[in-house]
Amino acid sequence: MIRKTLPDPSTALRRGSGDVLSLSKGQGSGHRLGILALLLLLPLLLFAPVVLGPKTLLPADNLFLFEPYRAAADELGVGVPQNPLLNDLILENYVWKQFVVEAIQNQELPLWNPYIFAGHPFLANGQHSALYPLSVVFYVLPLWRAYGMFTWLQLGLAGMFAYLFARVLGIRRLGGLIAGITFQFSGFLVVSVVHPMIIAGASWLPFILAMVELIVQQRPALGRRQATLPWALLGALGLGCQMLAGHAENTYFVLLITGAFALWRLITQPTSKPTNKSRFVSWFVGLLVGSRRAAMWLVVMLTLGLALGAVQFVPLYQVATTSFRAGEAAASLQQVLGWAYPPRRLITFGIPNFFGNPAHRSYFDLFEWRTVPVTTNSYGEPILNPDWGIKNYVEGGAYLGLLPLFLAVIAVLANRQISKSANRQISSRLINWFRHPHIPFFTLLALFSLGCIFGTPLYALVYALPFISQSHSPFRWVFPLTLSVAVLAGFGVNVLIENRKRLLDEKAGSKKQETIRNSLFVIRNLLLLNTSPSLVSILAAAAFWGGMVTLAGLALSWVFFTQIEPLVERVFLSL
């Protein structure tokens, strides 16, 4: 059964699948270091010009949208900014960093910003990330270069941490690599480059969850003895760094998800195996006995982490309580839901630029085979770019990739398969559901995140939590959705690898029994790409043939474009 193809995480950890933390030498260690180095270097594919070259990530041309720079734009030959959505990076974050650098040079602590009205708390604000460890690159490099360096290193860490988390969960190396790439190149993190504090804070979530998992598993650190203290200390360090990144909303998400994951793992990780006589009772007793120590160390991790981040978070909390969004001035639930994704935005999970891109000034017309500058919309009105979406492109950045989504679906459906001979009692269903507890958790988290992103009544559960009413961004639940899909994609790779092994074993065992294939058998092999029938092979074949049909449809639309153009135009206008 497909259900058996997923490795038991606890067994995998004992066998060393989580040995990414091990310092032992050998071929396996070389592979681990190679993958980590690859994940660190991959962001250079996007950011090499601003890390190694003479370019900068700072959108200096955006300054010419405002006076007094606008008056000199024509004289200096500055045209329309490449991307007007990047204003925050140059008008806000750059100024913050410059203020911090000047304070360091003057050997002062930047507590107060005198340049906003009559003055404003600066260090307490947090979003400048002045106390964040990796911000040291802004203090030792020129600011124009530091932004590219910081972004590269932070996205590299995001991929490495996601890979680490996947390996700790028992996912194979290839699955861990897919999870790491999915997370670090996700639409959420890439478009959030305009907000360094967001990518800094979000990168630490998989690392913190990995430490939670290791505490619950009590995995040995050095030697064979069960350990919790090293993981608690590392988890506290990760949580402290996350809080020092200075984005309060991000920290709220991290604490919420970490708490939910810790509770889920304490419930689903009994230390004693269920007996045949009373499986559910045995599981419950194991839960009560085995979770006490792990729960204690999780509390230690949380306490130490909060203590490390308190230097930033306590003053930030004091400032937040005086915000105009607090108290009676807070937005109502209906107002907050108004900032959620509209249903039509669902299409961007498959086609990220379906509603255009504010950084584009032209497009390549496949039908006429030429580059067409963007000057007017379908109504003949002048426009600067083809962006026609309701949501801000940065806020609407949710693309995860087609392959990760497909792999995530495989993991979810494979985990639901149960043996035909399985006992249908409630206790048996619970034990089967908890057999691979990570997949159910991240499936539920992904579905809940989608509900929040699109403004369903589920968001009322979040809105009722303390302080969250100040957040006007249900769309930011794309953050936990991104990590959930990355993890599930890793498990999907596990399913494919294990099913391939099972298929090879079946072919080897039945080779002597094969006779002449009839026409029906040949057709089945063609449709299923020469694989035996299974959930995974059917899904893979559906994806392959679906892609072929899509390509054929595009080719036909090219040939008959003149006839179908009016219909396509009516469909687009209806959106």
Secondary structure, DSSP 8 states (H G I E B T S, - for coil): -GGGGS--HHHHHHHTTTGGG----SHHHHHHHHHHHHHHHTTHHHHHHHHTSS--SS-GGGGGGSTTTGGGHHHHT--S-S-GGGHHIIIIIHHHHHHHHHHHHTT----EETTSTT-EE-GGG-TT-TT-GGGHHHHHS-HHHHHHHHHHHHHHHHHHHHHHHHHHTT--HHHHHHHHHHHHTSHHHHHGGG-HHHHHHHTTHHHHHHHHHHHHHT--SSSSS---HHHHHHHHHHHHHHHHT--HHHHHHHHHHHHHHHHHHHHH--SS---SS-HHHHHHHHHHHHHHHHHHHHHHHHHHHHHHHHHHHHHHHHHHTTSTTSGGGS--HHHHHTTS--GGGGGGGT-TTTT--TT-SEEEETTTTEEEE--B-TTS-B-SS----SS-TTTT-----HHHHHHHHHHHHHHH---TTS--SHHHHHHHHTSSTHHHHHHHHHHHHHHHHTT-TTHHHHHTSTTGGG---GGGGHHHHHHHHHHHHHHHHHHHHHHHHHHHHHHHHHGGG-----HHHHHHHHHTTS--S-HHHHHHHHHHHHHHHHHHHHHHHHHTHHHHHHHHHHHHHH-
